[in-house]
Amino acid sequence: MHTGGVRILVVEDDPKLARLLERGLREDGHTVDITHQATEAVWLGSEREYDAVVLDVVLPDGDGFDVCRRLRDAGRWAPILMLTARDGVVDRVRGLDTGADDYLTKPFAFAELTARLRALARRGPHERPAVLCVGSLELDPATRSVRRDDTLIDLTPKEYALLELFMRRPGEVVTRTQILDHAWDFAYDGTSNVVDVYVRYLRRKIDEPFGVATIHTVRGAGYRLVAD
C-alpha cells in the first residue's frame, strides 16, 4: 500500500495472524493498532480516527457484526474490511448488512488484503445510507425489502444477495467471479452459467415489469447496475 501511511485498526483474535498483519502493515509504512477483543475494538474505533478497520467475525467476547453495528451506530464511518470463514456466505451478507464495506475470506494472501485496504482507504469514510437507492430502485438491508416506485418486489435470498451486491457498487462493473464469491460458496463450479441465469431472473423482477433496463451486460467483464 505504498501510498503514504494510514492508521489501521486490526481486530483479530488469532495471535499469529494478528502479528503477521501488524508486521506486514507496519513494513508498508502504516500505523497499526491491534486488539483481540470486541469491547476494546468498539472503544478504540469510537475514540480514535482510523483510515480503515480490519475486523474478524469471530471474537472471544462477541462478534465482528456487533462491533461493526456499534461503530456505525456511534457515527464512525471508517471503511471496514471483514474477515469471514471460507464457506461463510451468510456471514458475508450479514457483514455487509451491518455496515461493512468489503469482506475477505480466510485464508487470504496478504497482497490481496493490502489491495482491498488500499481501495477502501482511497474511498475514505462516508456515511452509508440505511437504505440503498439507485434511481427509483430502493433496497432496505434492515428489512431485506426491495421496491421500485413504491412497488414491493419479492426476491429469493439469492436474488436479494445479487441485487445488494450491485446496489452497493452502482455504476461499477461487477465480475462473475465477484458475484459467485458473494452469493455462492467457493465449492460452486464457477464454469456454470448460474450467474447469467440469476441476472436474468433479477431483470424479470426489477426491470421488465417497469419498462426499464438498469442491469447492463458488460461483454467479457460482467454486469453493471445503472440508474433508470
C-alpha positions, 0 to 999 in steps of 0.5 A: 500500500505504498501510498503514504501511511494510514492508521489501521485498526486490526481486530483479530483474535488469532495471535499469529495472524494478528502479528503477521498483519501488524508486521506486514502493515507496519513494513508498508509504512502504516500505523497499526493498532491491534486488539483481540477483543470486541469491547476494546475494538468498539472503544478504540474505533469510537475514540480514535480516527482510523483510515480503515478497520480490519475486523474478524467475525469471530471474537472471544467476547462477541462478534465482528457484526456487533462491533461493526453495528456499534461503530456505525451506530456511534457515527464512525464511518471508517471503511471496514474490511471483514474477515469471514470463514471460507464457506461463510456466505451468510456471514458475508451478507450479514457483514455487509448488512451491518455496515461493512464495506468489503469482506475477505475470506480466510485464508487470504494472501496478504497482497490481496488484503493490502489491495482491498485496504488500499481501495477502501482507504482511497474511498475514505469514510462516508456515511452509508445510507440505511437504505440503498437507492439507485434511481427509483430502485430502493433496497432496505438491508434492515428489512431485506425489502426491495421496491421500485416506485413504491412497488414491493418486489419479492426476491429469493435470498439469492436474488436479494444477495445479487441485487445488494451486491450491485446496489452497493457498487452502482455504476461499477462493473461487477465480475462473475467471479465477484458475484459467485464469491458473494452469493455462492460458496467457493465449492460452486463450479464457477464454469456454470452459467448460474450467474447469467441465469440469476441476472436474468431472473433479477431483470424479470423482477426489477426491470421488465415489469417497469419498462426499464433496463438498469442491469447492463451486460458488460461483454467479457467483464460482467454486469453493471447496475445503472440508474433508470 
